[in-house]
Amino acid sequence: MTIQLNDDIRGLLLNPSILKVLATTDAEGELHVLSDSSITLNSYGQIIYLERIETSQSNSNLVSSLWFKRLVALYVTNGDDAYLIKGYPIRSIISGPQFKQYYKETLARNPDDDLSTVWIIEPDEIVNESYEFRKKKERTEHPLIMHLDRLAK
């Protein structure tokens, strides 16, 4: 079941100009990271990643993650707000009406692009990685841990 994404996260994911970074791992745990502005949401609150290269490392890793139920991670930020979204690939679409829709959208953005796979990723966990949020959390949880120069103030 998809966890609910708040409006801030939805806004970031639906904005094509926001930085979105997808991290996957291969069978040996080797990390692969890519930035892709096409990452978005569908109407069910699931993450959509449009893989344009059939033989890419990310496509291979996503297939493996789908088969063996391995987490992938998405980092999304506008500079001030930042979120880490962990989730599971639950479906890959390589033909049919949904694929055709995303293929047309891909070509509209860049006529030279291809579309290999439409990946659907089910969000499982959200971590607020915004600096101000993390700073407040750490100071609350660890009030005695600080630089010594802070004590002199």
FIPAVEX-786122 format. One record per atom (N, C-alpha, C): residue number from 0; atom name; x, y, z. Coordinates in Angstrom, 1 decimal. Layout:
N
 seq atom   east  north     up
 NUM   CA      X      Y      Z
...
This chain:
153
 seq atom   east  north     up
   0    N    0.8   -1.2    0.0
   0   CA    0.0    0.0    0.0
   0    C    0.9    1.2    0.0
   1    N    0.5    2.2   -0.8
   1   CA    1.3    3.4   -1.0
   1    C    1.1    4.3    0.3
   2    N    2.2    4.8    0.8
   2   CA    2.1    5.8    1.9
   2    C    1.7    7.1    1.3
   3    N    1.1    7.9    2.0
   3   CA    0.6    9.2    1.5
   3    C    1.8   10.2    1.5
   4    N    2.0   10.9    0.4
   4   CA    3.0   11.9    0.3
   4    C    2.3   13.2    0.6
   5    N    3.0   14.1    1.4
   5   CA    2.3   15.3    1.8
   5    C    2.4   16.3    0.6
   6    N    1.7   17.4    0.7
   6   CA    1.6   18.3   -0.5
   6    C    3.0   18.9   -0.9
   7    N    3.9   19.1    0.1
   7   CA    5.2   19.6   -0.2
   7    C    6.0   18.7   -1.1
   8    N    5.9   17.4   -0.7
   8   CA    6.7   16.4   -1.5
   8    C    6.0   16.2   -2.9
   9    N    4.7   16.2   -2.9
   9   CA    4.0   16.1   -4.2
   9    C    4.4   17.2   -5.1
  10    N    4.4   18.4   -4.6
  10   CA    4.8   19.6   -5.4
  10    C    6.2   19.5   -5.9
  11    N    7.1   19.0   -5.1
  11   CA    8.5   18.8   -5.6
  11    C    8.6   17.8   -6.7
  12    N    7.9   16.6   -6.5
  12   CA    7.9   15.6   -7.5
  12    C    7.3   15.9   -8.8
  13    N    6.2   16.8   -8.7
  13   CA    5.5   17.2   -9.9
  13    C    6.2   18.3  -10.7
  14    N    7.2   18.9  -10.1
  14   CA    7.9   20.1  -10.7
  14    C    9.1   19.5  -11.5
  15    N    9.1   19.7  -12.8
  15   CA   10.2   19.2  -13.6
  15    C   11.5   19.9  -13.5
  16    N   11.5   21.1  -12.8
  16   CA   12.7   21.8  -12.7
  16    C   13.4   21.5  -11.3
  17    N   12.9   20.7  -10.5
  17   CA   13.4   20.3   -9.2
  17    C   14.4   19.2   -9.4
  18    N   15.5   19.2   -8.6
  18   CA   16.5   18.2   -8.6
  18    C   15.9   16.9   -8.0
  19    N   16.0   15.8   -8.8
  19   CA   15.5   14.5   -8.3
  19    C   16.6   13.5   -8.7
  20    N   17.1   12.8   -7.6
  20   CA   18.2   11.8   -7.8
  20    C   17.7   10.4   -7.4
  21    N   17.9    9.5   -8.2
  21   CA   17.5    8.1   -8.0
  21    C   18.7    7.2   -7.7
  22    N   18.6    6.5   -6.6
  22   CA   19.7    5.6   -6.2
  22    C   19.3    4.1   -6.2
  23    N   20.0    3.3   -6.9
  23   CA   19.7    1.9   -7.0
  23    C   21.0    1.1   -6.7
  24    N   20.9   -0.2   -6.4
  24   CA   22.0   -1.0   -6.2
  24    C   21.9   -2.3   -7.1
  25    N   23.1   -2.8   -7.4
  25   CA   23.1   -4.1   -8.2
  25    C   23.1   -5.2   -7.2
  26    N   23.3   -6.4   -7.7
  26   CA   23.2   -7.7   -6.9
  26    C   24.3   -7.7   -5.9
  27    N   25.4   -7.1   -6.1
  27   CA   26.5   -7.1   -5.2
  27    C   26.5   -5.9   -4.2
  28    N   25.4   -5.0   -4.3
  28   CA   25.3   -3.9   -3.5
  28    C   26.0   -2.6   -4.0
  29    N   26.6   -2.7   -5.2
  29   CA   27.2   -1.6   -5.8
  29    C   26.2   -0.5   -6.1
  30    N   26.5    0.7   -5.7
  30   CA   25.5    1.8   -5.8
  30    C   25.6    2.5   -7.2
  31    N   24.4    2.8   -7.7
  31   CA   24.3    3.6   -8.9
  31    C   23.4    4.7   -8.7
  32    N   23.8    5.9   -9.1
  32   CA   23.0    7.1   -8.8
  32    C   22.8    7.9  -10.1
  33    N   21.6    8.4  -10.3
  33   CA   21.4    9.3  -11.5
  33    C   20.5   10.4  -11.1
  34    N   20.6   11.5  -11.9
  34   CA   19.6   12.6  -11.7
  34    C   18.8   12.6  -13.0
  35    N   17.4   12.8  -12.8
  35   CA   16.5   12.7  -13.9
  35    C   15.3   13.6  -13.6
  36    N   15.1   14.6  -14.4
  36   CA   14.0   15.5  -14.2
  36    C   12.6   14.9  -14.6
  37    N   12.6   13.8  -15.3
  37   CA   11.4   13.2  -15.7
  37    C   10.7   12.4  -14.6
  38    N   11.4   12.2  -13.4
  38   CA   10.8   11.5  -12.3
  38    C    9.6   12.4  -11.8
  39    N    8.4   11.7  -11.7
  39   CA    7.2   12.4  -11.3
  39    C    6.3   11.4  -10.5
  40    N    5.0   11.8  -10.4
  40   CA    4.0   11.0   -9.6
  40    C    2.9   10.7  -10.6
  41    N    2.3    9.5  -10.3
  41   CA    1.0    9.2  -11.0
  41    C   -0.1    9.6  -10.1
  42    N   -1.3    9.4  -10.6
  42   CA   -2.5    9.8   -9.8
  42    C   -2.7    9.0   -8.6
  43    N   -2.0    7.9   -8.4
  43   CA   -2.1    7.0   -7.2
  43    C   -1.1    7.4   -6.2
  44    N   -0.2    8.4   -6.4
  44   CA    0.8    8.7   -5.5
  44    C    2.0    7.9   -5.6
  45    N    2.2    7.1   -6.7
  45   CA    3.4    6.3   -6.9
  45    C    4.3    7.1   -7.8
  46    N    5.6    6.8   -7.6
  46   CA    6.7    7.5   -8.3
  46    C    6.8    6.8   -9.7
  47    N    6.9    7.7  -10.7
  47   CA    7.1    7.2  -12.0
  47    C    8.5    7.7  -12.5
  48    N    9.3    6.7  -12.9
  48   CA   10.6    7.0  -13.5
  48    C   10.6    6.5  -14.9
  49    N   11.0    7.3  -15.9
  49   CA   11.0    7.0  -17.3
  49    C   12.4    6.7  -17.7
  50    N   12.7    5.4  -17.8
  50   CA   14.1    4.9  -18.2
  50    C   14.2    5.0  -19.7
  51    N   15.1    5.8  -20.2
  51   CA   15.3    6.0  -21.6
  51    C   16.3    5.1  -22.3
  52    N   17.1    4.4  -21.5
  52   CA   18.1    3.5  -22.1
  52    C   17.9    2.1  -21.7
  53    N   17.6    1.2  -22.6
  53   CA   17.3   -0.2  -22.3
  53    C   18.4   -0.9  -21.5
  54    N   19.7   -0.6  -21.9
  54   CA   20.8   -1.4  -21.3
  54    C   21.5   -0.6  -20.2
  55    N   20.9    0.4  -19.6
  55   CA   21.5    1.2  -18.6
  55    C   21.6    0.4  -17.3
  56    N   22.6    0.8  -16.5
  56   CA   22.8    0.2  -15.1
  56    C   21.6    0.4  -14.3
  57    N   20.9    1.6  -14.3
  57   CA   19.8    1.8  -13.5
  57    C   18.6    0.9  -13.9
  58    N   18.4    0.6  -15.2
  58   CA   17.4   -0.3  -15.6
  58    C   17.6   -1.7  -15.2
  59    N   18.9   -2.1  -15.3
  59   CA   19.3   -3.5  -14.8
  59    C   19.0   -3.6  -13.3
  60    N   19.4   -2.5  -12.5
  60   CA   19.3   -2.6  -11.1
  60    C   17.8   -2.6  -10.7
  61    N   17.0   -1.8  -11.4
  61   CA   15.5   -1.8  -11.1
  61    C   14.9   -3.1  -11.4
  62    N   15.3   -3.8  -12.5
  62   CA   14.8   -5.1  -12.7
  62    C   15.1   -6.1  -11.6
  63    N   16.3   -6.0  -11.1
  63   CA   16.8   -6.9  -10.0
  63    C   16.0   -6.5   -8.7
  64    N   15.8   -5.2   -8.5
  64   CA   15.1   -4.7   -7.3
  64    C   13.6   -5.2   -7.4
  65    N   13.1   -5.2   -8.5
  65   CA   11.7   -5.7   -8.7
  65    C   11.6   -7.2   -8.4
  66    N   12.5   -8.0   -8.9
  66   CA   12.5   -9.4   -8.8
  66    C   12.7   -9.8   -7.3
  67    N   13.7   -9.1   -6.7
  67   CA   14.1   -9.5   -5.3
  67    C   13.7   -8.6   -4.2
  68    N   12.7   -7.7   -4.5
  68   CA   12.2   -6.8   -3.6
  68    C   13.2   -6.0   -2.8
  69    N   14.1   -5.3   -3.5
  69   CA   15.1   -4.5   -2.9
  69    C   14.7   -3.0   -3.0
  70    N   15.0   -2.3   -1.9
  70   CA   14.7   -0.9   -1.9
  70    C   15.5   -0.1   -2.9
  71    N   14.9    1.0   -3.4
  71   CA   15.6    2.0   -4.1
  71    C   15.3    3.3   -3.4
  72    N   16.1    4.4   -3.7
  72   CA   15.9    5.6   -2.9
  72    C   15.8    6.8   -3.9
  73    N   15.0    7.8   -3.6
  73   CA   14.9    9.0   -4.4
  73    C   15.1   10.2   -3.5
  74    N   16.0   11.0   -3.9
  74   CA   16.3   12.3   -3.2
  74    C   15.7   13.4   -4.0
  75    N   14.9   14.2   -3.4
  75   CA   14.3   15.4   -4.1
  75    C   14.5   16.6   -3.3
  76    N   14.9   17.7   -3.9
  76   CA   15.2   19.0   -3.2
  76    C   15.0   20.2   -4.1
  77    N   14.6   21.3   -3.4
  77   CA   14.5   22.6   -4.1
  77    C   15.6   23.5   -3.5
  78    N   16.5   23.0   -2.7
  78   CA   17.5   23.7   -2.1
  78    C   17.3   23.9   -0.6
  79    N   16.1   24.3   -0.3
  79   CA   15.7   24.5    1.1
  79    C   15.0   23.2    1.7
  80    N   14.0   22.7    1.0
  80   CA   13.3   21.5    1.4
  80    C   14.0   20.3    0.7
  81    N   14.2   19.2    1.5
  81   CA   14.8   18.0    0.9
  81    C   14.2   16.8    1.5
  82    N   13.9   15.8    0.7
  82   CA   13.3   14.6    1.2
  82    C   14.0   13.4    0.6
  83    N   14.2   12.3    1.4
  83   CA   14.6   11.0    0.9
  83    C   13.4   10.1    0.9
  84    N   13.1    9.6   -0.2
  84   CA   11.9    8.7   -0.3
  84    C   12.4    7.3   -0.7
  85    N   12.2    6.4    0.2
  85   CA   12.6    5.0    0.0
  85    C   11.4    4.2   -0.5
  86    N   11.6    3.3   -1.5
  86   CA   10.5    2.6   -2.0
  86    C   10.9    1.4   -2.8
  87    N    9.9    0.7   -3.3
  87   CA   10.1   -0.6   -4.0
  87    C    9.5   -0.5   -5.4
  88    N   10.3   -0.8   -6.4
  88   CA    9.8   -1.0   -7.8
  88    C    8.7   -2.0   -7.7
  89    N    7.5   -1.7   -8.2
  89   CA    6.4   -2.7   -8.2
  89    C    6.0   -3.1   -9.6
  90    N    6.4   -2.4  -10.6
  90   CA    5.9   -2.7  -11.9
  90    C    6.8   -2.0  -12.9
  91    N    7.0   -2.7  -14.0
  91   CA    7.7   -2.0  -15.2
  91    C    6.7   -2.2  -16.4
  92    N    6.6   -1.1  -17.1
  92   CA    5.7   -1.1  -18.3
  92    C    6.5   -0.9  -19.5
  93    N    6.4   -1.8  -20.5
  93   CA    7.2   -1.7  -21.7
  93    C    6.3   -1.7  -23.0
  94    N    5.0   -1.7  -22.8
  94   CA    4.1   -1.6  -23.9
  94    C    2.7   -1.3  -23.4
  95    N    1.8   -1.0  -24.3
  95   CA    0.4   -0.7  -23.9
  95    C    0.1    0.8  -23.8
  96    N   -1.2    1.1  -23.5
  96   CA   -1.6    2.5  -23.5
  96    C   -0.9    3.4  -22.5
  97    N   -0.5    2.9  -21.3
  97   CA    0.2    3.7  -20.4
  97    C    1.6    4.0  -20.9
  98    N    2.3    3.0  -21.5
  98   CA    3.6    3.2  -22.1
  98    C    3.5    4.2  -23.2
  99    N    2.5    4.1  -24.1
  99   CA    2.3    5.0  -25.2
  99    C    2.1    6.4  -24.7
 100    N    1.4    6.6  -23.7
 100   CA    1.2    8.0  -23.1
 100    C    2.5    8.6  -22.7
 101    N    3.3    7.8  -21.9
 101   CA    4.6    8.4  -21.4
 101    C    5.6    8.5  -22.6
 102    N    5.5    7.6  -23.6
 102   CA    6.4    7.7  -24.8
 102    C    6.1    9.1  -25.5
 103    N    4.8    9.4  -25.7
 103   CA    4.5   10.7  -26.3
 103    C    5.0   11.9  -25.5
 104    N    4.9   11.8  -24.2
 104   CA    5.4   12.9  -23.3
 104    C    6.9   13.0  -23.5
 105    N    7.6   11.8  -23.5
 105   CA    9.0   11.8  -23.7
 105    C    9.4   12.5  -25.0
 106    N    8.8   12.1  -26.1
 106   CA    9.1   12.7  -27.4
 106    C    8.8   14.2  -27.4
 107    N    7.7   14.6  -26.7
 107   CA    7.4   16.0  -26.7
 107    C    8.5   16.8  -26.0
 108    N    9.1   16.3  -25.0
 108   CA   10.2   17.0  -24.3
 108    C   11.5   17.0  -25.2
 109    N   11.7   15.9  -25.8
 109   CA   12.9   15.8  -26.7
 109    C   12.7   14.7  -27.8
 110    N   12.5   15.1  -29.0
 110   CA   12.2   14.2  -30.1
 110    C   13.3   13.2  -30.3
 111    N   14.5   13.4  -29.8
 111   CA   15.6   12.5  -30.0
 111    C   15.7   11.4  -29.0
 112    N   14.9   11.5  -27.9
 112   CA   14.9   10.5  -26.8
 112    C   14.1    9.2  -27.2
 113    N   14.5    8.2  -26.5
 113   CA   13.8    6.9  -26.6
 113    C   13.1    6.7  -25.2
 114    N   12.3    5.7  -25.1
 114   CA   11.7    5.3  -23.9
 114    C   11.8    3.8  -23.8
 115    N   12.5    3.2  -22.8
 115   CA   12.7    1.8  -22.7
 115    C   11.6    1.3  -21.7
 116    N   11.5    1.9  -20.6
 116   CA   10.7    1.3  -19.5
 116    C   10.0    2.4  -18.7
 117    N    8.8    2.3  -18.4
 117   CA    8.1    3.1  -17.4
 117    C    8.1    2.4  -16.1
 118    N    8.9    2.9  -15.1
 118   CA    9.0    2.2  -13.8
 118    C    8.0    2.8  -12.8
 119    N    7.3    2.0  -12.1
 119   CA    6.4    2.5  -11.0
 119    C    7.0    2.0   -9.7
 120    N    7.3    3.0   -8.8
 120   CA    7.9    2.8   -7.5
 120    C    7.0    3.1   -6.4
 121    N    6.7    2.2   -5.5
 121   CA    5.8    2.4   -4.4
 121    C    6.6    3.0   -3.2
 122    N    6.3    4.2   -2.8
 122   CA    6.9    4.8   -1.7
 122    C    6.7    4.0   -0.4
 123    N    7.7    3.8    0.4
 123   CA    7.6    3.0    1.6
 123    C    8.0    3.8    2.9
 124    N    8.9    4.7    2.7
 124   CA    9.3    5.5    3.8
 124    C    9.8    6.9    3.3
 125    N    9.5    7.9    4.1
 125   CA    9.9    9.3    3.8
 125    C   10.8    9.8    5.0
 126    N   11.9   10.4    4.6
 126   CA   12.8   11.0    5.6
 126    C   13.0   12.5    5.2
 127    N   12.7   13.3    6.1
 127   CA   12.9   14.8    5.9
 127    C   14.4   15.0    6.0
 128    N   15.0   15.4    5.0
 128   CA   16.5   15.7    5.0
 128    C   16.8   17.2    4.9
 129    N   15.8   18.0    5.1
 129   CA   16.0   19.5    5.1
 129    C   17.0   19.8    6.2
 130    N   17.9   20.8    6.0
 130   CA   18.9   21.1    7.0
 130    C   18.2   21.6    8.3
 131    N   17.3   22.6    8.2
 131   CA   16.7   23.1    9.4
 131    C   16.0   22.1   10.2
 132    N   15.3   21.1    9.5
 132   CA   14.6   20.1   10.2
 132    C   15.6   19.1   10.9
 133    N   16.7   18.8   10.2
 133   CA   17.7   17.9   10.8
 133    C   18.4   18.5   12.0
 134    N   18.7   19.8   11.8
 134   CA   19.4   20.5   12.9
 134    C   18.5   20.6   14.1
 135    N   17.3   20.9   14.0
 135   CA   16.4   21.0   15.2
 135    C   16.2   19.6   15.8
 136    N   16.1   18.6   15.0
 136   CA   15.9   17.2   15.5
 136    C   17.2   16.7   16.3
 137    N   18.3   17.0   15.7
 137   CA   19.6   16.6   16.3
 137    C   19.8   17.3   17.6
 138    N   19.5   18.6   17.6
 138   CA   19.7   19.4   18.9
 138    C   18.8   19.0   20.0
 139    N   17.6   18.5   19.6
 139   CA   16.6   18.0   20.6
 139    C   17.0   16.7   21.1
 140    N   17.5   15.8   20.2
 140   CA   17.8   14.4   20.6
 140    C   19.2   14.4   21.3
 141    N   20.1   15.3   21.0
 141   CA   21.5   15.3   21.5
 141    C   21.9   16.7   21.9
 142    N   21.2   17.2   23.0
 142   CA   21.4   18.6   23.4
 142    C   22.8   18.9   23.9
 143    N   23.5   17.9   24.3
 143   CA   24.9   18.1   24.9
 143    C   26.0   18.0   23.9
 144    N   25.7   17.6   22.7
 144   CA   26.7   17.4   21.6
 144    C   26.7   18.7   20.8
 145    N   27.8   19.4   20.9
 145   CA   27.9   20.7   20.1
 145    C   29.4   21.1   20.1
 146    N   29.7   22.0   19.2
 146   CA   31.1   22.5   19.2
 146    C   31.3   23.4   20.5
 147    N   32.5   23.3   21.0
 147   CA   32.7   24.0   22.3
 147    C   32.6   25.5   22.1
 148    N   32.8   26.1   20.9
 148   CA   32.6   27.5   20.8
 148    C   31.2   27.9   21.0
 149    N   30.2   27.1   20.9
 149   CA   28.8   27.4   21.1
 149    C   28.6   27.6   22.6
 150    N   29.4   27.0   23.5
 150   CA   29.2   27.1   24.9
 150    C   29.7   28.5   25.4
 151    N   30.6   29.1   24.6
 151   CA   31.2   30.4   25.0
 151    C   30.2   31.6   24.7
 152    N   29.2   31.3   24.0
 152   CA   28.2   32.4   23.6
 152    C   27.3   32.8   24.8
